[in-house]
Amino acid sequence: QVQLVESGGGLVQPGGSLRLSCEASGSIFTDYARSWHRQAPGKQREFVARIRPDGVTAYADSVKGRFTISRDNARKTFDLQMNGLKPEDTALYYCNIFNKWGQGTQVTVSS
């Protein structure tokens, strides 16, 4: 069993930055990719960023160049650094390993 808990969400102005963190406990599935997804009201959950076991990363076109995913060496914790935030980034952000999801952390970008 693996448990995931997100933290770091909040309210920021357009152009601001936030760093989200995901803490994994239990059986952390070292050989699986770690990812971030988000869901805005009235929309489906969408892929944001992923880091594979070999360290290769991938990003949605909408966040490429602004967001960066990273992890610690033990793959226990992984983060999403978000820079240049836009109002359209407003969503509930979830961390994921395989089919396990955290509870979500709210990011609101508004002036």
N, CA, C and O of each residue as an XYZ file, in Angstrom:
444
protein
N       0.831     -1.190      0.000
C       0.000      0.000      0.000
C       0.874      1.252      0.000
O       1.909      1.301      0.665
N       0.448      2.248     -0.745
C       1.124      3.529     -0.763
C       0.091      4.612     -0.442
O      -1.046      4.565     -0.912
N       0.508      5.576      0.358
C      -0.328      6.723      0.682
C       0.365      7.986      0.193
O       1.578      8.132      0.346
N      -0.401      8.895     -0.393
C       0.137     10.120     -0.959
C      -0.564     11.324     -0.349
O      -1.788     11.340     -0.218
N       0.220     12.333      0.025
C      -0.323     13.552      0.608
C       0.325     14.754     -0.060
O       1.547     14.899     -0.037
N      -0.498     15.619     -0.658
C      -0.012     16.848     -1.282
C      -0.009     17.989     -0.272
O      -0.761     17.986      0.703
N       0.860     18.965     -0.532
C       0.876     20.192      0.247
C       1.447     21.310     -0.612
O       2.043     21.053     -1.658
N       1.265     22.545     -0.173
C       1.880     23.693     -0.828
C       0.951     24.558     -1.652
O       1.376     25.594     -2.163
N      -0.306     24.164     -1.796
C      -1.237     24.978     -2.555
C      -1.561     26.278     -1.848
O      -1.237     26.462     -0.675
N      -2.204     27.178     -2.577
C      -2.571     28.456     -2.004
C      -3.059     29.427     -3.045
O      -3.297     29.063     -4.196
N      -3.208     30.682     -2.625
C      -3.661     31.769     -3.486
C      -2.472     32.633     -3.871
O      -1.738     33.110     -3.005
N      -2.280     32.834     -5.170
C      -1.193     33.677     -5.670
C      -1.703     34.570     -6.784
O      -2.707     34.270     -7.429
N      -0.998     35.675     -7.003
C      -1.322     36.575     -8.101
C      -0.740     36.061     -9.413
O       0.237     35.313     -9.400
N      -1.324     36.449    -10.548
C      -0.729     36.072    -11.835
C       0.744     36.463    -11.895
O       1.129     37.551    -11.466
N       1.556     35.564    -12.428
C       2.989     35.767    -12.488
C       3.742     35.264    -11.284
O       4.972     35.235    -11.290
N       3.027     34.866    -10.249
C       3.645     34.371     -9.038
C       4.084     32.926     -9.146
O       3.949     32.298    -10.197
N       4.617     32.398     -8.040
C       5.150     31.046     -7.996
C       4.635     30.285     -6.786
O       4.337     30.872     -5.746
N       4.534     28.984     -6.934
C       4.229     28.068     -5.851
C       5.036     26.795     -6.043
O       5.395     26.434     -7.164
N       5.317     26.118     -4.935
C       5.966     24.815     -4.990
C       5.089     23.808     -4.270
O       4.863     23.920     -3.065
N       4.595     22.826     -5.007
C       3.785     21.762     -4.451
C       4.659     20.568     -4.108
O       5.630     20.281     -4.808
N       4.315     19.872     -3.030
C       5.054     18.696     -2.618
C       4.113     17.518     -2.445
O       2.961     17.682     -2.044
N       4.611     16.334     -2.750
C       3.876     15.088     -2.550
C       4.734     14.157     -1.720
O       5.852     13.819     -2.111
N       4.214     13.739     -0.570
C       4.915     12.836      0.327
C       4.304     11.445      0.205
O       3.103     11.270      0.416
N       5.126     10.457     -0.134
C       4.684      9.077     -0.253
C       5.133      8.278      0.958
O       6.253      8.443      1.442
N       4.256      7.415      1.441
C       4.586      6.532      2.548
C       4.062      5.136      2.258
O       3.234      4.952      1.366
N       4.542      4.157      3.007
C       4.182      2.780      2.752
C       5.032      2.192      1.637
O       6.225      2.482      1.544
N       4.427      1.372      0.796
C       5.107      0.801     -0.359
C       5.068      1.814     -1.489
O       4.025      2.019     -2.109
N       6.206      2.451     -1.762
C       6.206      3.640     -2.612
C       6.376      3.356     -4.101
O       6.457      4.295     -4.893
N       6.431      2.098     -4.499
C       6.463      1.726     -5.918
C       7.601      2.425     -6.654
O       7.363      3.248     -7.538
N       8.801      2.103     -6.297
C       9.994      2.749     -6.848
C      10.062      2.669     -8.370
O      10.570      3.593     -9.005
N       9.569      1.598     -8.965
C       9.681      1.382    -10.405
C       8.568      2.031    -11.217
O       8.477      1.801    -12.423
N       7.729      2.831    -10.590
C       6.661      3.537    -11.292
C       6.971      5.015    -11.404
O       7.670      5.585    -10.567
N       6.441      5.627    -12.449
C       6.578      7.062    -12.636
C       5.778      7.817    -11.581
O       4.797      7.313    -11.036
N       6.221      9.020    -11.316
C       5.496      9.951    -10.446
C       4.936     11.073    -11.315
O       5.607     11.534    -12.239
N       3.729     11.511    -11.032
C       3.124     12.524    -11.879
C       2.243     13.478    -11.087
O       1.834     13.195     -9.961
N       1.966     14.608    -11.708
C       1.005     15.591    -11.221
C      -0.092     15.776    -12.262
O       0.185     15.877    -13.457
N      -1.325     15.819    -11.804
C      -2.488     16.139    -12.617
C      -3.273     17.246    -11.936
O      -3.071     17.530    -10.755
N      -4.170     17.868    -12.690
C      -5.001     18.911    -12.105
C      -6.414     18.832    -12.676
O      -6.631     18.305    -13.767
N      -7.365     19.362    -11.919
C      -8.752     19.375    -12.354
C      -9.396     20.700    -11.966
O      -9.461     21.058    -10.790
N      -9.868     21.417    -12.977
C     -10.594     22.660    -12.773
C     -12.090     22.369    -12.775
O     -12.518     21.358    -13.332
N     -12.896     23.243    -12.158
C     -14.345     23.025    -12.143
C     -14.913     22.876    -13.547
O     -14.605     23.667    -14.438
N     -15.745     21.853    -13.739
C     -16.375     21.619    -15.025
C     -15.493     20.980    -16.066
O     -15.918     20.821    -17.210
N     -14.274     20.605    -15.709
C     -13.354     19.996    -16.662
C     -12.857     18.650    -16.156
O     -12.923     18.357    -14.962
N     -12.361     17.842    -17.078
C     -11.778     16.561    -16.723
C     -10.391     16.758    -16.119
O      -9.720     17.761    -16.364
N      -9.985     15.780    -15.330
C      -8.640     15.798    -14.797
C      -7.642     15.692    -15.955
O      -7.813     14.864    -16.849
N      -6.610     16.526    -15.937
C      -5.649     16.550    -17.017
C      -4.226     16.354    -16.507
O      -3.889     16.730    -15.385
N      -3.417     15.764    -17.351
C      -2.012     15.552    -17.070
C      -1.268     16.878    -17.025
O      -1.527     17.768    -17.835
N      -0.341     17.010    -16.078
C       0.484     18.205    -15.956
C       1.962     17.892    -16.156
O       2.614     18.502    -17.004
N       2.497     16.949    -15.385
C       3.925     16.646    -15.444
C       4.178     15.236    -14.939
O       3.412     14.706    -14.134
N       5.261     14.633    -15.420
C       5.627     13.280    -15.036
C       7.135     13.148    -14.977
O       7.849     13.754    -15.776
N       7.623     12.351    -14.029
C       9.028     11.973    -14.002
C       9.104     10.453    -13.912
O       8.506      9.844    -13.025
N       9.851      9.842    -14.845
C       9.975      8.395    -14.905
C      11.031      7.898    -13.928
O      11.810      8.695    -13.405
N      11.069      6.571    -13.671
C      12.120      6.028    -12.798
C      13.526      6.353    -13.281
O      14.434      6.499    -12.463
N      13.726      6.469    -14.592
C      15.040      6.804    -15.126
C      15.323      8.300    -15.113
O      16.387      8.725    -15.564
N      14.398      9.106    -14.609
C      14.585     10.539    -14.495
C      14.078     11.355    -15.657
O      14.095     12.584    -15.589
N      13.627     10.720    -16.724
C      13.103     11.439    -17.872
C      11.778     12.099    -17.506
O      10.911     11.472    -16.897
N      11.628     13.364    -17.879
C      10.433     14.125    -17.546
C       9.591     14.412    -18.778
O      10.079     14.371    -19.907
N       8.321     14.704    -18.542
C       7.406     15.109    -19.594
C       6.426     16.112    -19.022
O       6.078     16.044    -17.843
N       5.976     17.051    -19.857
C       5.087     18.108    -19.420
C       3.977     18.333    -20.424
O       4.161     18.134    -21.625
N       2.823     18.749    -19.925
C       1.774     19.208    -20.804
C       2.230     20.472    -21.516
O       2.973     21.276    -20.952
N       1.786     20.647    -22.753
C       2.176     21.830    -23.513
C       1.812     23.123    -22.790
O       2.525     24.120    -22.904
N       0.717     23.111    -22.055
C       0.233     24.308    -21.398
C       1.140     24.797    -20.268
O       1.075     25.965    -19.886
N       1.987     23.912    -19.729
C       2.850     24.285    -18.608
C       4.330     24.205    -18.946
O       5.169     24.591    -18.132
N       4.661     23.716    -20.121
C       6.053     23.540    -20.518
C       6.796     24.872    -20.465
O       6.319     25.883    -20.981
N       7.964     24.860    -19.837
C       8.753     26.064    -19.681
C       8.442     26.846    -18.433
O       9.200     27.746    -18.072
N       7.344     26.534    -17.754
C       6.964     27.230    -16.532
C       7.015     26.331    -15.297
O       7.349     26.792    -14.205
N       6.683     25.046    -15.469
C       6.634     24.097    -14.358
C       7.805     23.131    -14.446
O       8.276     22.810    -15.537
N       8.270     22.670    -13.294
C       9.345     21.693    -13.221
C       9.015     20.639    -12.179
O       8.698     20.971    -11.037
N       9.088     19.365    -12.567
C       8.869     18.268    -11.632
C      10.222     17.720    -11.187
O      11.156     17.637    -11.985
N      10.324     17.349     -9.918
C      11.562     16.811     -9.372
C      11.234     15.826     -8.261
O      10.096     15.765     -7.795
N      12.230     15.055     -7.836
C      12.038     14.086     -6.768
C      13.307     13.974     -5.931
O      14.387     14.372     -6.366
N      13.164     13.430     -4.728
C      14.339     13.126     -3.930
C      14.922     11.801     -4.403
O      14.299     11.087     -5.189
N      16.118     11.477     -3.923
C      16.830     10.295     -4.413
C      16.131      8.990     -4.059
O      16.245      8.006     -4.790
N      15.410      8.974     -2.947
C      14.699      7.775     -2.509
C      13.312      7.653     -3.134
O      12.612      6.671     -2.887
N      12.912      8.617     -3.923
C      11.596      8.654     -4.563
C      10.455      8.709     -3.557
O       9.322      8.340     -3.865
N      10.766      9.171     -2.355
C       9.760      9.296     -1.305
C       8.937     10.574     -1.467
O       7.738     10.591     -1.189
N       9.588     11.628     -1.916
C       8.953     12.920     -2.087
C       9.192     13.425     -3.504
O      10.297     13.298     -4.031
N       8.168     13.995     -4.119
C       8.374     14.670     -5.393
C       7.581     15.968     -5.420
O       6.505     16.073     -4.831
N       8.137     16.954     -6.117
C       7.645     18.320     -6.083
C       7.264     18.812     -7.469
O       7.686     18.261     -8.486
N       6.464     19.855     -7.482
C       6.140     20.569     -8.708
C       6.382     22.047     -8.462
O       5.626     22.694     -7.736
N       7.439     22.584     -9.069
C       7.725     24.001     -8.992
C       6.964     24.707    -10.104
O       7.140     24.387    -11.280
N       6.123     25.662     -9.743
C       5.275     26.360    -10.696
C       5.651     27.832    -10.710
O       5.507     28.529     -9.706
N       6.131     28.298    -11.847
C       6.510     29.689    -12.030
C       5.633     30.328    -13.098
O       5.025     29.632    -13.912
N       5.573     31.639    -13.091
C       4.786     32.348    -14.088
C       3.336     31.899    -14.128
O       2.777     31.682    -15.204
N       2.729     31.762    -12.965
C       1.374     31.221    -12.880
C       0.362     32.122    -13.571
O       0.466     33.349    -13.534
N      -0.612     31.489    -14.198
C      -1.680     32.160    -14.926
C      -3.024     31.800    -14.314
O      -3.147     30.759    -13.669
N      -4.040     32.647    -14.504
C      -5.367     32.313    -13.974
C      -5.874     30.950    -14.435
O      -6.567     30.264    -13.683
N      -5.541     30.552    -15.652
C      -5.979     29.259    -16.160
C      -5.288     28.073    -15.494
O      -5.662     26.926    -15.740
N      -4.285     28.333    -14.655
C      -3.664     27.276    -13.861
C      -4.478     26.945    -12.613
O      -4.176     25.974    -11.919
N      -5.493     27.730    -12.325
C      -6.331     27.494    -11.153
C      -6.999     26.129    -11.248
O      -7.700     25.842    -12.218
N      -6.782     25.291    -10.242
C      -7.309     23.929    -10.250
C      -6.956     23.247     -8.941
O      -6.179     23.764     -8.138
N      -7.539     22.082     -8.746
C      -7.130     21.186     -7.678
C      -6.038     20.287     -8.239
O      -6.249     19.593     -9.234
N      -4.874     20.299     -7.604
C      -3.715     19.558     -8.096
C      -3.537     18.272     -7.301
O      -3.556     18.275     -6.071
N      -3.361     17.164     -8.036
C      -3.222     15.845     -7.443
C      -1.874     15.239     -7.803
O      -1.418     15.362     -8.940
N      -1.236     14.586     -6.838
C      -0.062     13.787     -7.159
C      -0.475     12.333     -7.349
O      -1.502     11.892     -6.832
N       0.343     11.595     -8.099
C      -0.038     10.253     -8.518
C       1.167      9.340     -8.650
O       2.218      9.739     -9.151
N       0.995      8.101     -8.190
C       1.895      6.999     -8.487
C       1.022      5.838     -8.931
O       0.199      5.343     -8.162
N       1.202      5.404    -10.172
C       0.406      4.329    -10.763
C      -1.084      4.687    -10.658
O      -1.519      5.670    -11.258
N      -1.869      3.906     -9.906
C      -3.296      4.191     -9.765
C      -3.649      4.761     -8.395
O      -4.810      4.729     -7.986
N      -2.649      5.281     -7.688
C      -2.867      5.858     -6.371
C      -2.801      7.374     -6.459
O      -1.895      7.930     -7.080
N      -3.758      8.034     -5.839
C      -3.870      9.480     -5.879
C      -3.891     10.070     -4.486
O      -4.391      9.457     -3.542
N      -3.336     11.283     -4.367
C      -3.481     12.035     -3.145
C      -4.843     12.687     -3.068
O      -5.678     12.504     -3.953
N      -5.068     13.450     -2.006
C      -6.370     14.086     -1.788
C      -6.527     15.397     -2.556
O      -7.639     15.912     -2.672
N      -5.448     15.932     -3.071
C      -5.473     17.168     -3.831
C      -5.139     18.383     -2.985
O      -5.426     18.416     -1.788
N      -4.528     19.384     -3.615
C      -4.259     20.660     -2.984
C      -4.678     21.773     -3.945
O      -4.367     21.725     -5.135
N      -5.378     22.764     -3.423
C      -5.967     23.808     -4.256
C      -4.948     24.877     -4.611
O      -4.243     25.392     -3.743
N      -4.879     25.204     -5.895
C      -4.082     26.319     -6.395
C      -5.035     27.317     -7.044
O      -5.775     26.973     -7.966
N      -5.012     28.544     -6.561
C      -5.850     29.599     -7.114
C      -4.967     30.760     -7.540
O      -4.212     31.303     -6.734
N      -5.063     31.139     -8.806
C      -4.278     32.238     -9.364
C      -5.250     33.345     -9.736
O      -6.031     33.205    -10.677
N      -5.201     34.439     -9.001
C      -6.164     35.516     -9.191
C      -5.594     36.826     -8.686
O      -4.841     36.858     -7.712
N      -5.960     37.908     -9.358
C      -5.598     39.243     -8.917
C      -6.718     39.888     -8.124
O      -6.580     41.025     -7.672
